[in-house]
């Protein structure tokens, strides 16, 4: 499952960073992040991306076996 972090820009506006990090054997094997203006957009991207990663590995995202070019899929 991914994480959404809220941050404040210098001008005071808020943005959200959605991040997916997959670990295998305690080591980070894959990480991906995207910054969006709305929290709902970040949630939507996270859900879509996790679903895509699960389809690629035919497993739940946190159990995914990773391949070198997975990030470009």
C-alpha positions in Angstrom: 0.0 0.0 0.0 1.2 3.5 -0.8 1.6 6.6 1.3 0.3 10.1 0.7 2.3 13.0 2.2 0.9 16.6 2.4 3.4 19.4 2.0 3.2 23.2 1.9 4.9 25.2 -0.8 6.7 28.5 -0.1 3.7 30.4 -1.4 1.4 28.6 1.1 -0.4 26.3 -1.3 -0.7 22.6 -0.5 0.4 19.7 -2.6 0.4 15.9 -2.1 3.0 13.3 -2.9 1.8 9.8 -3.5 4.6 7.2 -3.0 4.8 3.5 -3.6 7.7 1.6 -2.2 8.0 -2.2 -2.5 10.4 -4.2 -0.4 11.7 -7.7 -0.7 13.8 -9.3 2.0 14.0 -6.0 3.8 15.6 -4.1 0.9 13.7 -1.6 -1.2 13.4 -3.0 -4.7 11.1 -0.5 -6.3 10.0 3.0 -5.5 7.8 5.5 -7.4 6.3 8.8 -6.5 4.1 11.4 -8.1 3.2 14.9 -6.8 -0.3 16.2 -7.4 -2.3 19.3 -6.3 -5.3 17.5 -4.8 -5.4 14.7 -2.3 -8.2 12.9 -4.2 -6.0 12.9 -7.4 -3.1 11.4 -5.4 -5.4 8.7 -4.0 -6.7 7.9 -7.4 -3.2 7.7 -9.0 -2.0 5.5 -6.1 -4.9 3.1 -6.5 -4.5 2.9 -10.3 -0.7 2.4 -10.1 -1.0 -0.3 -7.4 -3.6 -2.1 -9.5 -1.3 -2.0 -12.5 1.7 -3.3 -10.5 -0.5 -6.1 -9.2 -1.5 -7.1 -12.7 2.1 -7.1 -13.8 3.1 -9.5 -11.0 -0.3 -11.2 -10.7 0.0 -10.7 -7.0 -0.8 -8.0 -4.5 1.6 -5.1 -4.9 3.6 -5.7 -1.7 4.3 -9.3 -2.8 5.4 -8.4 -6.3 8.5 -9.9 -7.6 10.4 -7.1 -9.3 12.0 -7.0 -12.7 14.7 -4.4 -13.9 12.3 -2.6 -16.3 9.2 -2.7 -14.1 9.2 1.1 -13.6 8.7 1.7 -17.3 5.7 -0.6 -17.5 
